[in-house]
């Protein structure tokens, strides 16, 4: 399994659109990758969008080794992970995207399990 270095533009656009649609609530999903490229969103049954933070019900996750991490939106302009986010990051995968308001191509960031920046390029 190759390490993730990129995200498909189409997938990023889906994330941005879903984040806009969910505003002012949060959007959350699981990320899947193929050949090192994040290319699919997995919507988790029972995912709760809330004013504070999206909560993922991990027991609903299928066993799936293409899962590489998560994405969620912040209704604020701050894409940095909270302490609660980092605790969640450490439970699944190794790449976590946060999309902040206004949910455009400049307002998202990718993070590793520790909450440090994770370099991710966009591919067609
Ligand atoms: Zn968060």
Backbone and ligand atoms as CSV (ligand in chain L), in Angstrom:
chain,resi,resn,atom,element,x,y,z
A,1,UNK,N,N,0.854,-1.197,0.000
A,1,UNK,CA,C,0.000,0.000,0.000
A,1,UNK,C,C,0.882,1.236,0.000
A,2,UNK,N,N,0.718,2.099,-1.014
A,2,UNK,CA,C,1.595,3.261,-1.105
A,2,UNK,C,C,1.104,4.397,-0.211
A,3,UNK,N,N,2.060,5.109,0.332
A,3,UNK,CA,C,1.757,6.217,1.222
A,3,UNK,C,C,1.089,7.354,0.436
A,4,UNK,N,N,0.121,7.995,1.074
A,4,UNK,CA,C,-0.652,9.038,0.393
A,4,UNK,C,C,0.170,10.320,0.255
A,5,UNK,N,N,0.215,10.853,-0.975
A,5,UNK,CA,C,0.919,12.116,-1.220
A,5,UNK,C,C,0.029,13.137,-1.904
A,6,UNK,N,N,-1.181,12.736,-2.326
A,6,UNK,CA,C,-2.000,13.645,-3.133
A,6,UNK,C,C,-3.481,13.383,-2.917
A,7,UNK,N,N,-4.278,14.348,-3.374
A,7,UNK,CA,C,-5.731,14.196,-3.369
A,7,UNK,C,C,-6.239,14.537,-4.764
A,8,UNK,N,N,-7.203,13.776,-5.210
A,8,UNK,CA,C,-7.779,14.047,-6.524
A,8,UNK,C,C,-8.636,15.313,-6.446
A,9,UNK,N,N,-8.510,16.187,-7.446
A,9,UNK,CA,C,-9.225,17.453,-7.430
A,9,UNK,C,C,-10.734,17.242,-7.294
A,10,UNK,N,N,-11.257,16.257,-7.975
A,10,UNK,CA,C,-12.688,15.968,-7.908
A,10,UNK,C,C,-13.124,15.643,-6.470
A,11,UNK,N,N,-12.290,14.891,-5.766
A,11,UNK,CA,C,-12.604,14.518,-4.381
A,11,UNK,C,C,-12.555,15.747,-3.478
A,12,UNK,N,N,-11.542,16.588,-3.681
A,12,UNK,CA,C,-11.455,17.825,-2.906
A,12,UNK,C,C,-12.676,18.704,-3.163
A,13,UNK,N,N,-13.110,18.789,-4.405
A,13,UNK,CA,C,-14.287,19.608,-4.724
A,13,UNK,C,C,-15.538,19.055,-4.041
A,14,UNK,N,N,-15.660,17.718,-3.986
A,14,UNK,CA,C,-16.792,17.119,-3.273
A,14,UNK,C,C,-16.767,17.488,-1.796
A,15,UNK,N,N,-15.573,17.484,-1.210
A,15,UNK,CA,C,-15.417,17.832,0.212
A,15,UNK,C,C,-15.826,19.288,0.443
A,16,UNK,N,N,-15.339,20.182,-0.419
A,16,UNK,CA,C,-15.644,21.607,-0.261
A,16,UNK,C,C,-17.147,21.846,-0.404
A,17,UNK,N,N,-17.757,21.172,-1.374
A,17,UNK,CA,C,-19.191,21.344,-1.612
A,17,UNK,C,C,-20.010,20.807,-0.437
A,18,UNK,N,N,-19.650,19.645,0.061
A,18,UNK,CA,C,-20.383,19.067,1.190
A,18,UNK,C,C,-20.215,19.938,2.435
A,19,UNK,N,N,-19.025,20.538,2.597
A,19,UNK,CA,C,-18.791,21.412,3.750
A,19,UNK,C,C,-19.662,22.662,3.654
A,20,UNK,N,N,-19.768,23.231,2.442
A,20,UNK,CA,C,-20.638,24.395,2.235
A,20,UNK,C,C,-22.089,24.034,2.515
A,21,UNK,N,N,-22.518,22.868,2.024
A,21,UNK,CA,C,-23.908,22.440,2.216
A,21,UNK,C,C,-24.230,22.227,3.689
A,22,UNK,N,N,-23.249,21.805,4.467
A,22,UNK,CA,C,-23.486,21.495,5.879
A,22,UNK,C,C,-23.455,22.732,6.765
A,23,UNK,N,N,-22.807,23.800,6.308
A,23,UNK,CA,C,-22.646,25.012,7.104
A,23,UNK,C,C,-23.996,25.501,7.615
A,24,UNK,N,N,-24.155,25.928,8.892
A,24,UNK,CA,C,-23.091,26.112,9.895
A,24,UNK,C,C,-22.772,24.847,10.692
A,25,UNK,N,N,-23.334,23.709,10.300
A,25,UNK,CA,C,-22.954,22.464,10.959
A,25,UNK,C,C,-21.683,21.930,10.305
A,26,UNK,N,N,-21.079,20.945,10.966
A,26,UNK,CA,C,-19.878,20.354,10.413
A,26,UNK,C,C,-20.204,19.193,9.495
A,27,UNK,N,N,-19.321,19.012,8.515
A,27,UNK,CA,C,-19.358,17.842,7.654
A,27,UNK,C,C,-18.215,16.933,8.064
A,28,UNK,N,N,-18.459,15.629,8.040
A,28,UNK,CA,C,-17.380,14.694,8.360
A,28,UNK,C,C,-17.474,13.447,7.497
A,29,UNK,N,N,-16.342,12.888,7.129
A,29,UNK,CA,C,-16.320,11.651,6.351
A,29,UNK,C,C,-14.959,10.981,6.527
A,30,UNK,N,N,-14.904,9.749,6.080
A,30,UNK,CA,C,-13.657,8.987,6.110
A,30,UNK,C,C,-13.029,9.063,4.717
A,31,UNK,N,N,-11.689,9.112,4.680
A,31,UNK,CA,C,-10.972,9.197,3.404
A,31,UNK,C,C,-10.460,7.819,2.986
A,32,UNK,N,N,-10.629,7.522,1.708
A,32,UNK,CA,C,-10.014,6.322,1.140
A,32,UNK,C,C,-9.056,6.745,0.047
A,33,UNK,N,N,-8.031,5.925,-0.147
A,33,UNK,CA,C,-7.031,6.244,-1.163
A,33,UNK,C,C,-6.749,5.031,-2.029
A,34,UNK,N,N,-6.341,5.325,-3.244
A,34,UNK,CA,C,-5.868,4.282,-4.152
A,34,UNK,C,C,-4.553,4.738,-4.734
A,35,UNK,N,N,-3.563,3.880,-4.652
A,35,UNK,CA,C,-2.242,4.156,-5.200
A,35,UNK,C,C,-1.694,5.512,-4.758
A,36,UNK,N,N,-1.873,5.798,-3.464
A,36,UNK,CA,C,-1.280,6.995,-2.904
A,36,UNK,C,C,-2.043,8.280,-3.140
A,37,UNK,N,N,-3.257,8.163,-3.679
A,37,UNK,CA,C,-4.059,9.361,-3.948
A,37,UNK,C,C,-5.421,9.237,-3.246
A,38,UNK,N,N,-5.741,10.233,-2.409
A,38,UNK,CA,C,-7.070,10.268,-1.793
A,38,UNK,C,C,-8.085,10.460,-2.901
A,39,UNK,N,N,-8.988,9.492,-3.050
A,39,UNK,CA,C,-9.858,9.522,-4.216
A,39,UNK,C,C,-11.310,9.203,-3.895
A,40,UNK,N,N,-11.614,8.934,-2.628
A,40,UNK,CA,C,-12.995,8.576,-2.311
A,40,UNK,C,C,-13.354,8.965,-0.886
A,41,UNK,N,N,-14.616,9.365,-0.715
A,41,UNK,CA,C,-15.140,9.678,0.612
A,41,UNK,C,C,-16.055,8.552,1.046
A,42,UNK,N,N,-15.944,8.201,2.299
A,42,UNK,CA,C,-16.824,7.190,2.863
A,42,UNK,C,C,-17.663,7.876,3.932
A,43,UNK,N,N,-18.951,7.974,3.668
A,43,UNK,CA,C,-19.834,8.595,4.639
A,43,UNK,C,C,-20.212,7.543,5.664
A,44,UNK,N,N,-19.943,7.849,6.927
A,44,UNK,CA,C,-20.124,6.867,7.984
A,44,UNK,C,C,-21.550,6.941,8.514
A,45,UNK,N,N,-22.258,5.815,8.520
A,45,UNK,CA,C,-23.604,5.838,9.093
A,45,UNK,C,C,-23.536,6.295,10.539
A,46,UNK,N,N,-24.413,7.175,10.928
A,46,UNK,CA,C,-24.434,7.623,12.316
A,46,UNK,C,C,-23.498,8.765,12.603
A,47,UNK,N,N,-22.846,9.296,11.571
A,47,UNK,CA,C,-22.015,10.477,11.781
A,47,UNK,C,C,-22.898,11.628,12.232
A,48,UNK,N,N,-22.477,12.292,13.273
A,48,UNK,CA,C,-23.270,13.389,13.818
A,48,UNK,C,C,-22.603,14.707,13.478
A,49,UNK,N,N,-23.331,15.572,12.796
A,49,UNK,CA,C,-22.812,16.914,12.584
A,49,UNK,C,C,-23.274,17.784,13.731
A,50,UNK,N,N,-22.399,18.564,14.291
A,50,UNK,CA,C,-22.780,19.409,15.419
A,50,UNK,C,C,-22.176,20.779,15.309
A,51,UNK,N,N,-22.608,21.680,16.144
A,51,UNK,CA,C,-22.060,23.025,16.131
A,51,UNK,C,C,-20.611,23.005,16.590
A,52,UNK,N,N,-20.245,22.067,17.466
A,52,UNK,CA,C,-18.885,22.049,17.986
A,52,UNK,C,C,-17.988,21.191,17.098
A,53,UNK,N,N,-18.167,19.886,17.124
A,53,UNK,CA,C,-17.313,19.032,16.319
A,53,UNK,C,C,-18.058,17.802,15.836
A,54,UNK,N,N,-17.763,17.408,14.631
A,54,UNK,CA,C,-18.350,16.188,14.084
A,54,UNK,C,C,-17.822,14.999,14.879
A,55,UNK,N,N,-18.675,14.091,15.199
A,55,UNK,CA,C,-18.289,12.897,15.949
A,55,UNK,C,C,-18.507,11.688,15.062
A,56,UNK,N,N,-17.481,10.900,14.955
A,56,UNK,CA,C,-17.578,9.708,14.113
A,56,UNK,C,C,-17.850,8.497,14.979
A,57,UNK,N,N,-18.788,7.703,14.547
A,57,UNK,CA,C,-19.060,6.467,15.269
A,57,UNK,C,C,-18.209,5.359,14.669
A,58,UNK,N,N,-17.066,5.161,15.288
A,58,UNK,CA,C,-16.078,4.260,14.698
A,58,UNK,C,C,-16.549,2.818,14.631
A,59,UNK,N,N,-17.454,2.423,15.530
A,59,UNK,CA,C,-17.903,1.029,15.489
A,59,UNK,C,C,-18.732,0.754,14.238
A,60,UNK,N,N,-19.157,1.823,13.542
A,60,UNK,CA,C,-19.905,1.621,12.300
A,60,UNK,C,C,-18.987,1.452,11.088
A,61,UNK,N,N,-17.686,1.635,11.317
A,61,UNK,CA,C,-16.760,1.553,10.190
A,61,UNK,C,C,-16.559,0.123,9.730
A,62,UNK,N,N,-16.645,-0.100,8.435
A,62,UNK,CA,C,-16.301,-1.422,7.940
A,62,UNK,C,C,-14.786,-1.633,8.046
A,63,UNK,N,N,-14.364,-2.884,8.105
A,63,UNK,CA,C,-12.931,-3.177,8.065
A,63,UNK,C,C,-12.478,-2.936,6.631
A,64,UNK,N,N,-11.617,-1.965,6.462
A,64,UNK,CA,C,-11.300,-1.543,5.099
A,64,UNK,C,C,-9.909,-0.939,5.091
A,65,UNK,N,N,-8.992,-1.619,4.444
A,65,UNK,CA,C,-7.602,-1.168,4.503
A,65,UNK,C,C,-7.298,-0.065,3.495
A,66,UNK,N,N,-8.325,0.359,2.744
A,66,UNK,CA,C,-8.101,1.519,1.891
A,66,UNK,C,C,-8.389,2.817,2.654
A,67,UNK,N,N,-8.877,2.699,3.896
A,67,UNK,CA,C,-9.137,3.895,4.707
A,67,UNK,C,C,-7.804,4.477,5.181
A,68,UNK,N,N,-7.564,5.758,4.897
A,68,UNK,CA,C,-6.289,6.377,5.268
A,68,UNK,C,C,-6.438,7.504,6.283
A,69,UNK,N,N,-7.678,7.921,6.562
A,69,UNK,CA,C,-7.849,9.005,7.521
A,69,UNK,C,C,-9.240,9.591,7.441
A,70,UNK,N,N,-9.336,10.888,7.768
A,70,UNK,CA,C,-10.658,11.499,7.877
A,70,UNK,C,C,-10.638,12.921,7.320
A,71,UNK,N,N,-11.825,13.442,7.142
A,71,UNK,CA,C,-11.990,14.860,6.800
A,71,UNK,C,C,-13.150,15.389,7.617
A,72,UNK,N,N,-13.017,16.625,8.104
A,72,UNK,CA,C,-14.183,17.311,8.664
A,72,UNK,C,C,-14.034,18.798,8.454
A,73,UNK,N,N,-15.169,19.492,8.568
A,73,UNK,CA,C,-15.151,20.931,8.334
A,73,UNK,C,C,-15.241,21.677,9.661
A,74,UNK,N,N,-14.711,22.893,9.642
A,74,UNK,CA,C,-14.850,23.823,10.755
A,74,UNK,C,C,-15.655,25.023,10.264
A,75,UNK,N,N,-16.761,25.331,10.922
A,75,UNK,CA,C,-17.551,26.501,10.514
A,75,UNK,C,C,-16.825,27.821,10.778
A,76,UNK,N,N,-15.701,27.774,11.473
A,76,UNK,CA,C,-14.882,28.959,11.733
A,76,UNK,C,C,-13.819,29.065,10.639
A,77,UNK,N,N,-13.079,30.192,10.582
A,77,UNK,CA,C,-12.014,30.307,9.562
A,77,UNK,C,C,-10.719,29.585,9.964
A,78,UNK,N,N,-10.726,28.824,11.046
A,78,UNK,CA,C,-9.503,28.214,11.577
A,78,UNK,C,C,-9.422,26.720,11.232
A,79,UNK,N,N,-8.497,26.347,10.325
A,79,UNK,CA,C,-8.396,24.935,9.935
A,79,UNK,C,C,-7.497,24.101,10.848
A,80,UNK,N,N,-7.040,24.672,11.954
A,80,UNK,CA,C,-6.140,23.918,12.826
A,80,UNK,C,C,-6.926,22.939,13.695
A,81,UNK,N,N,-6.336,21.756,13.949
A,81,UNK,CA,C,-7.045,20.756,14.745
A,81,UNK,C,C,-7.107,21.140,16.220
A,82,UNK,N,N,-8.232,20.850,16.852
A,82,UNK,CA,C,-8.362,21.026,18.297
A,82,UNK,C,C,-7.726,19.823,18.987
A,83,UNK,N,N,-7.575,19.894,20.301
A,83,UNK,CA,C,-7.042,18.761,21.054
A,83,UNK,C,C,-7.938,17.536,20.850
A,84,UNK,N,N,-9.240,17.774,20.824
A,84,UNK,CA,C,-10.208,16.695,20.593
A,84,UNK,C,C,-10.017,16.088,19.201
A,85,UNK,N,N,-9.751,16.948,18.215
A,85,UNK,CA,C,-9.491,16.451,16.858
A,85,UNK,C,C,-8.281,15.516,16.851
A,86,UNK,N,N,-7.206,15.942,17.517
A,86,UNK,CA,C,-5.976,15.145,17.495
A,86,UNK,C,C,-6.189,13.802,18.191
A,87,UNK,N,N,-6.973,13.804,19.260
A,87,UNK,CA,C,-7.296,12.524,19.908
A,87,UNK,C,C,-8.012,11.607,18.920
A,88,UNK,N,N,-8.911,12.193,18.133
A,88,UNK,CA,C,-9.604,11.385,17.121
A,88,UNK,C,C,-8.636,10.927,16.028
A,89,UNK,N,N,-7.768,11.835,15.579
A,89,UNK,CA,C,-6.810,11.499,14.512
A,89,UNK,C,C,-6.019,10.240,14.868
A,90,UNK,N,N,-5.696,10.115,16.151
A,90,UNK,CA,C,-4.823,9.014,16.558
A,90,UNK,C,C,-5.548,7.679,16.594
A,91,UNK,N,N,-6.857,7.715,16.350
A,91,UNK,CA,C,-7.633,6.467,16.379
A,91,UNK,C,C,-7.806,5.860,14.997
A,92,UNK,N,N,-7.548,6.640,13.954
A,92,UNK,CA,C,-7.779,6.092,12.617
A,92,UNK,C,C,-6.870,6.745,11.592
A,93,UNK,N,N,-6.186,5.938,10.813
A,93,UNK,CA,C,-5.430,6.437,9.671
A,93,UNK,C,C,-4.273,7.338,10.041
A,94,UNK,N,N,-3.767,8.083,9.046
A,94,UNK,CA,C,-2.596,8.922,9.274
A,94,UNK,C,C,-2.657,10.242,8.524
A,95,UNK,N,N,-3.785,10.501,7.862
A,95,UNK,CA,C,-3.921,11.799,7.192
A,95,UNK,C,C,-5.327,12.340,7.429
A,96,UNK,N,N,-5.375,13.595,7.879
A,96,UNK,CA,C,-6.659,14.157,8.290
A,96,UNK,C,C,-6.799,15.576,7.733
A,97,UNK,N,N,-7.861,15.766,6.981
A,97,UNK,CA,C,-8.097,17.063,6.351
A,97,UNK,C,C,-9.118,17.850,7.168
A,98,UNK,N,N,-8.825,19.125,7.363
A,98,UNK,CA,C,-9.815,20.030,7.961
A,98,UNK,C,C,-10.064,21.158,6.973
A,99,UNK,N,N,-11.336,21.373,6.672
A,99,UNK,CA,C,-11.740,22.439,5.769
A,99,UNK,C,C,-12.397,23.529,6.611
A,100,UNK,N,N,-11.849,24.725,6.553
A,100,UNK,CA,C,-12.414,25.830,7.335
A,100,UNK,C,C,-13.280,26.717,6.441
A,101,UNK,N,N,-14.164,27.467,7.062
A,101,UNK,CA,C,-14.949,28.464,6.349
A,101,UNK,C,C,-14.008,29.451,5.671
A,102,UNK,N,N,-14.190,29.873,4.431
A,102,UNK,CA,C,-15.374,29.701,3.572
A,102,UNK,C,C,-15.327,28.474,2.655
A,103,UNK,N,N,-14.560,27.457,2.995
A,103,UNK,CA,C,-14.582,26.183,2.263
A,103,UNK,C,C,-14.164,26.351,0.798
A,104,UNK,N,N,-13.074,27.056,0.588
A,104,UNK,CA,C,-12.565,27.164,-0.782
A,104,UNK,C,C,-11.191,26.488,-0.864
A,105,UNK,N,N,-10.553,26.592,-2.021
A,105,UNK,CA,C,-9.304,25.847,-2.229
A,105,UNK,C,C,-8.157,26.368,-1.377
A,106,UNK,N,N,-8.353,27.533,-0.756
A,106,UNK,CA,C,-7.297,28.071,0.101
A,106,UNK,C,C,-7.576,27.830,1.581
A,107,UNK,N,N,-8.719,27.283,1.919
A,107,UNK,CA,C,-9.099,27.229,3.337
A,107,UNK,C,C,-9.067,25.819,3.921
A,108,UNK,N,N,-8.387,24.900,3.242
A,108,UNK,CA,C,-8.263,23.550,3.801
A,108,UNK,C,C,-6.808,23.247,4.109
A,109,UNK,N,N,-6.588,22.360,5.065
A,109,UNK,CA,C,-5.240,21.916,5.433
A,109,UNK,C,C,-5.275,20.420,5.715
A,110,UNK,N,N,-4.141,19.769,5.490
A,110,UNK,CA,C,-4.017,18.355,5.834
A,110,UNK,C,C,-3.054,18.222,7.011
A,111,UNK,N,N,-3.370,17.285,7.916
A,111,UNK,CA,C,-2.603,17.106,9.154
A,111,UNK,C,C,-2.265,15.633,9.343
A,112,UNK,N,N,-1.189,15.386,10.083
A,112,UNK,CA,C,-0.865,13.994,10.413
A,112,UNK,C,C,-1.486,13.640,11.770
A,113,UNK,N,N,-1.165,12.454,12.269
A,113,UNK,CA,C,-1.770,11.979,13.519
A,113,UNK,C,C,-1.459,12.874,14.706
A,114,UNK,N,N,-0.319,13.572,14.654
A,114,UNK,CA,C,0.082,14.430,15.769
A,114,UNK,C,C,-0.462,15.850,15.633
A,115,UNK,N,N,-1.114,16.137,14.493
A,115,UNK,CA,C,-1.616,17.484,14.278
A,115,UNK,C,C,-0.574,18.390,13.638
A,116,UNK,N,N,0.473,17.786,13.057
A,116,UNK,CA,C,1.456,18.566,12.287
A,116,UNK,C,C,1.034,18.580,10.820
A,117,UNK,N,N,1.459,19.615,10.094
A,117,UNK,CA,C,1.084,19.746,8.684
A,117,UNK,C,C,1.520,18.527,7.889
A,118,UNK,N,N,0.659,18.072,7.000
A,118,UNK,CA,C,0.948,16.920,6.128
A,118,UNK,C,C,0.908,17.412,4.693
A,119,UNK,N,N,2.030,17.295,3.971
A,119,UNK,CA,C,2.045,17.817,2.595
A,119,UNK,C,C,1.187,16.974,1.674
A,120,UNK,N,N,0.264,17.632,1.002
A,120,UNK,CA,C,-0.665,16.930,0.122
A,120,UNK,C,C,-0.853,17.776,-1.129
A,121,UNK,N,N,-0.596,17.202,-2.281
A,121,UNK,CA,C,-0.768,17.945,-3.518
A,121,UNK,C,C,-2.096,17.560,-4.167
A,122,UNK,N,N,-2.550,18.406,-5.072
A,122,UNK,CA,C,-3.801,18.152,-5.782
A,122,UNK,C,C,-3.458,17.602,-7.170
A,123,UNK,N,N,-4.079,16.491,-7.534
A,123,UNK,CA,C,-3.867,15.938,-8.876
A,123,UNK,C,C,-5.201,15.827,-9.585
A,124,UNK,N,N,-5.138,15.851,-10.924
A,124,UNK,CA,C,-6.376,15.756,-11.714
A,124,UNK,C,C,-6.846,14.315,-11.753
L,1,ZN,ZN,ZN,-12.196,19.955,14.346
